[in-house]
């Protein structure tokens, strides 16, 4: 939302891409609905991370930021993965193999 200035601040502060993505998904005073939608979106992203160590680290970080349990976010990611497999490959099927930095 902040364009070039936001990207420059992201680089200067060393904020991870996941944190930047979460900041865009959910505001500081988010209610239950906004947090649930953000968690669902994040679960879809996490479901495409193939490396289990990277996925675990990302889930823990995202769950903490969203105020949800690791197990709930893992379960949502597993469901998103199963849903993706049932519906076939999508345009966003490229899975990151390592943590975005």
C-alpha positions as CSV (number, residue, x, y, z in Angstrom):
1,X,0.0,0.0,0.0
2,X,2.9,2.4,0.6
3,X,4.7,1.8,-2.7
4,X,8.3,2.7,-3.0
5,X,8.6,4.3,0.4
6,X,7.2,1.3,2.1
7,X,9.6,-1.0,0.2
8,X,12.6,1.2,1.1
9,X,11.5,1.1,4.8
10,X,11.1,-2.6,4.6
11,X,14.7,-3.0,3.3
12,X,16.1,-0.5,5.8
13,X,14.5,-2.2,8.8
14,X,15.3,-5.7,7.7
15,X,11.6,-6.7,8.0
16,X,10.8,-10.1,6.5
17,X,8.6,-10.5,3.5
18,X,6.2,-12.5,5.7
19,X,5.9,-9.6,8.2
20,X,5.4,-7.2,5.4
21,X,2.7,-9.4,3.9
22,X,1.0,-9.8,7.3
23,X,1.1,-6.0,7.9
24,X,-0.8,-5.6,4.7
25,X,-3.3,-8.3,5.5
26,X,-4.2,-7.3,9.1
27,X,-4.3,-4.0,10.8
28,X,-3.1,-3.3,14.4
29,X,-6.7,-3.2,15.7
30,X,-8.0,-6.1,13.7
31,X,-11.1,-7.9,14.9
32,X,-11.8,-11.6,14.8
33,X,-13.1,-11.6,11.2
34,X,-10.2,-9.7,9.8
35,X,-7.7,-11.9,11.7
36,X,-9.5,-15.1,10.6
37,X,-9.4,-13.9,6.9
38,X,-5.7,-13.1,7.3
39,X,-5.0,-16.5,8.9
40,X,-6.8,-18.2,6.1
41,X,-4.9,-16.3,3.4
42,X,-1.6,-17.0,5.2
43,X,-2.5,-20.7,5.5
44,X,-2.9,-20.8,1.7
45,X,0.6,-19.3,1.3
46,X,2.1,-21.7,3.9
47,X,0.5,-24.7,2.3
48,X,2.8,-24.2,-0.7
49,X,6.1,-24.1,1.3
50,X,7.7,-27.5,0.6
51,X,10.5,-27.4,3.2
52,X,9.0,-28.6,6.5
53,X,11.6,-26.7,8.6
54,X,11.0,-23.4,6.8
55,X,7.2,-24.0,7.0
56,X,7.4,-24.7,10.7
57,X,9.3,-21.4,11.3
58,X,7.0,-19.4,9.1
59,X,3.9,-20.9,10.8
60,X,5.2,-20.1,14.3
61,X,6.0,-16.5,13.3
62,X,2.7,-15.9,11.5
63,X,0.7,-17.6,14.3
64,X,2.3,-15.3,16.9
65,X,1.7,-12.2,14.8
66,X,-2.0,-13.2,14.2
67,X,-2.6,-14.3,17.8
68,X,-3.7,-17.8,16.8
69,X,-2.2,-21.1,17.9
70,X,0.5,-22.8,15.8
71,X,-1.7,-25.9,15.7
72,X,-4.7,-24.0,14.3
73,X,-2.6,-22.4,11.5
74,X,-0.9,-25.7,10.7
75,X,-4.4,-27.3,10.4
76,X,-5.6,-24.6,8.1
77,X,-2.4,-24.9,6.0
78,X,-3.0,-28.7,5.7
79,X,-6.6,-28.1,4.7
80,X,-5.5,-25.5,2.1
81,X,-3.0,-28.0,0.7
82,X,-5.6,-30.8,0.5
83,X,-8.1,-28.3,-1.2
84,X,-5.4,-27.3,-3.7
85,X,-4.7,-31.0,-4.5
86,X,-8.3,-31.7,-5.1
87,X,-8.8,-28.7,-7.3
88,X,-5.7,-29.3,-9.3
89,X,-2.7,-27.1,-10.0
90,X,-3.2,-23.3,-9.9
91,X,-1.3,-20.4,-11.3
92,X,0.2,-19.8,-7.9
93,X,1.7,-23.3,-7.7
94,X,5.3,-22.2,-7.4
95,X,6.3,-23.1,-3.9
96,X,9.1,-21.3,-2.1
97,X,11.8,-23.7,-0.9
98,X,13.2,-21.3,1.7
99,X,12.2,-18.5,3.9
100,X,11.7,-15.1,2.3
101,X,14.1,-12.6,3.7
